[in-house]
C-alpha cells in the first residue's frame, strides 16, 4: 500500500465560456482565480485555476474552456460530482446565495450523515457543498463571501462506475480505506490527508459510458509532497501493471497520468513548486502566464483567446 498520497490535488473539467466560467467560480462561489494560463497541448484554449488564497493543493478546481464545445453527457466512467467543504452551519447561507444568483439544480440532502447542498455549474457540472465540522483550512475571503462562509477546499469527489471492483482495489493500493458502504455507494477516505480526503464510488451497472464535453471532468488529480514521492508512486503503479505516463512539467506542479479500470483518468501531482513561482501572491491569476515554449507567440495567442473581464 502506498503512503505518499495526501488526498486530492485538483480536479480539471471542461467548459464552453471562459468568462461565464470565471464569473461563476470567483463571483458566485467566491474562489480566487490563482492562475490564468493556457492548455499546454492547445494554447488557443485557456487553463483557468480557482482555489484558496494561494491555490493550496486540495482546493483547486481547474478548467479548459473550449469555445463552441458540445455539452457532455453524464454516464459511467467519470467523476460524477465534485464536493467542496463549507463550515458547519453555513448551508442556509449558501442555499440563499446560490438561489439568489439563479444557480440550477439546488437540492438539499444527506449522504453518509453529512448535510450537503447539490447544484449545477454553468455547463451542467455536478457539485455539492458539504458541511464539515472543525475543518482547519482557511478559505479565500477576498470576495464578498466572508471567511466564516468561504469554501474551505475540496471535501472529495464521486466516481460513477459500472463495476467498482478494480477501482476499490486501486484506491486501497493508493492508501485509501473503505470506511462505509450503503447499497450502490461506497466511501473511501485517506488518513492524515490534506482535508480533501474522500472518494465515493457510485455503482451504475446499466449506465452508458459518459460522453465528454462541457461540464465533464477531464481528470482528477491526487497530491504528493514532491517529485521524489511521485517517482515512488509511479514505479509502484507500473510494477502493479498500470500504464503510466512519463513525468510532465506543468509549471506549477509535476504530473503523471494513468487510466483507471473504471475509465476515469487519474493524475498524481506534486505540491511543489506552487502557483507563486511566476507571480507575486498578491497578484495571482491576474496576468496571462504562458509556458516558456509559447512565450514567443504571446501576441498571437492573446488575440485568439476570449477576453476575460474581472
N, C-alpha and C positions, 0 to 999 in steps of 0.2 A: 504493500500500500504506500502511495506517495504521501509525503508530509509537506511538500513545498507549496502547495496551492493554498491561497489565503482567502478564497471567496471569489466573487465576480470582480472583474476589472472594468469592462464596459459592455454595452450592447449596441450593435450597429444595425440600423434599419434603412429603408429607402422611402423617399418622399417625392412629391411632384413639384412643389413650390418652395424654393429656398426662403422667400420672405414669409410665407404662411408658417413654415416650419419654425423659423427663428422667433416669430411673434408668439407662437403657442408656447414654446419652451421657456422663453425669457419673460414674457409679459403675463401669460396665464398661469404657468406653473412656477414662475419665479426662480428658475435656474439661471446660472450665469453661463453665457457663451464664453468658453475658455479657449477656443481656437477656431479660426476661420482659415481653412486651408483647402486643398483640392484632393480629389481621388487620385492616389498615386498611379493608378492604371488608366485613368481617364481625366486628364487635367482640365477638361472643359466642364467638369462637374465638381461642385463644392464637396468638401468633407467638413461638416459642422459638428462641433463638440459642445455639449452642455453638461454642467455639473455644479459642484460647490465652489467655494471661492478660488481654489487652486486646481480644480479638476482631480481631486483625490481618487485614486483607483477604488472602484466600488460605488462611485457616484455619477459616472459619466455615460450619458446617452449620446450616441453619435448618429449622424445621418448623411446619406448620399442623396441629395435632391436632384433627380433626373427630370428635366423638363419634358412634359408630354408622356411620361411613363404611364402605362395602364395600371389600374388598381390590382393589387394582389388578391388571390382567392385563398381564404383560410382553409387549412386542412392539416393533415398529418405530416410529420417530418419537419416541424418548425418550432420556433419559440412562439407559443400561443398567447402569452401575456407576460408583461414586464411589470413588476410591482416596486413601488417606492415606499420607504418607511417615513411615517409622519409622527409627530409627538402624540402621546396619549391624550385623548380629549379634544383633538382638533378635527375630527371627521365632520362635524357640523359646519365648521368654518369652511372646509374645502367643498362640502356639498353646496353651500350657498355661493361660494366664489365661482365654482365651475358652472353652476346653473345660471348665474347672472351673466356669464360670458357665452352662453349658448352651447356649451360643450355637450356632445352627443353621448348617448348610451349610459347615462348616470343610473347606477343602481347600487344599493347597499346590501351587503350580505355578510355572512360569517363563514370562514373556512379555517379549519384547524383551531377553532376557538378564537380567531382573530377577527376584529371588526375591520372591514375594508369597504372601499368605495371604488366601484368599477366605472370606467369611462373610456371613450374613444378619442384618439388623436385626430388631427385634420384629415388623414388619409385612411381612417378606419382602424388605426393601430389600437391594439388592446392593452390597456393599462389598468392598474389598481393602486390605490393608496391604502396602506396598512398601518393601523395604529400600533406602535411598538413602544413598550414601556422601557424607560431607562436606557434609551439609545444615546450613547455619549457623543455621537458625531454632531458636528455643527453644520447646519445648512447655510446656504447663501442668503444673506439678509440685505443685499444691495438693491433690492427692488421694493415694491410696495408690500410684498409678503415679508412680515417681520420674522425675527429669529425664533419666536415662540411658535410659529406655524410652519416654518420652512421645511421643505423636503430634506431629509437627512442624507439621502443617498438611496441606493437600491436596497430593497428587502430581499428580493430574489426574482426568479423567473420560472415560468411553467413551460415544460416541453410537452408537445402534443404528439403522441406516438401510437402506431397501430399495435406494436408489440414492444413492451418495455424491458423485456428480459435482459438483452445485451447492454442496454443503456444503464440499467441498475448495476450490472457488474462493472461497467466502466466508471460510474460515479463512485462506487465503493473503492475501486482501484485508485481513483483520484483523491481519496481521503475523506469522502462524504460517508455519512452513516444514515441508513434509513431509520427515521425516528417515528414514523406513523404511516398507516395505510388504511384507507377507507374506500371500499368499493373500487372504482376505477381510478382512484387517486392514491399517490404515494408521495411522501415528503422525505427529502434528503437534506441534511444540514452538515456543515463543517464546523468542527470545534476550534475555538481560538482564532476565528477568522477576522475579517475586516468590517463586519457588520452586514455586508451583502452576502449572507451565509446560506441562503436557502435555494434549493432547486426542487420544484414539484414536477411530478410526472402525471399527465392525464392520458389515460388509455382510451383511444377512439378506434376500435378494431375495424369498423366498417367505413371509416372516413377515406375520402380520396386524398391523395397527396396534395399538399399546398402548391399553388402556382405563384411564384414570386412576383412582386410588383410593389407599387406604392402602398405603404402600410405594412409591408412584410419585414420581418427581422432577417437581415443578411447573415449575421453570425453573432455568437455570444462568446465573450472572452473571459477567461479566468486569470487571476492575478498570481504572480510570483514576485518575490522581492527583487531579483536581479538576474543577470544573464547566466551566472553560474547555476542557479537553481533551475532556470529554464532549460539549460542543456541537460541537466539531470532528468528532468521530466521528459524531454524529447527522447533521450536514449531509452528510458523505461517504456514509453509508448511504442517506439519502434520495436523493442525487444518483445513486446506483447503482440505485435503483428499489425499495428496501425501504420498507415501511410502518412507520414508527417512531412510537411514542407521544410526546406532549409530555414534558418533564422533570417528574418526580413527586418531591415531597419525602417521603422515607421516614424522616424524623427523624435517622437515623444515617448516611444516605448519600442521594444524589440518584440517581434511576433513570430509565432509558429502556428500552423493551421492543420487540422485533420477533420475528416468527415466521420461522424459517429454512425453506429449501426442503424440508428433510427432515422438517419438522413440529415440531422442537424449539424451545421458547420461549427466546430469548436475552435477557439483560439486560446493560446496561452501567451499572455502579455506580461512584460516586466513593469514593475513600479517605477523604474528609472528610465530615462532621466527626468521626465515630467514636462508639463506644459509651459513652464517658465524658462525653458532652455533657450528660447529665442525672443521672449517678450518679458518685460517687467510685470510682476504680479499685478500691479495696479492697472495694467492695460491689456490684460489677457483678452484675446478674442476680438480685438478691435481692428487690427491691420490684417490684410491678406498675406498669409505666410505660404511660401512655396518651397517644395523640395529643391535642393540645390540644382538638380538637373533641369528643372523647369525655369529657373530664375532668368536665363537669357530670353525667355519668351513671355515675360511678365506682362508686357503691354498687350500682346495678342490675347493671352489667357484672360486678362482682366476685361477686355472688350467683349469676350464671349460669355462671361459669367453674368447671371442675373444680378443686378444691383440689389443690395440688402440695405434697407433703411433701418437704422437702430432706433 
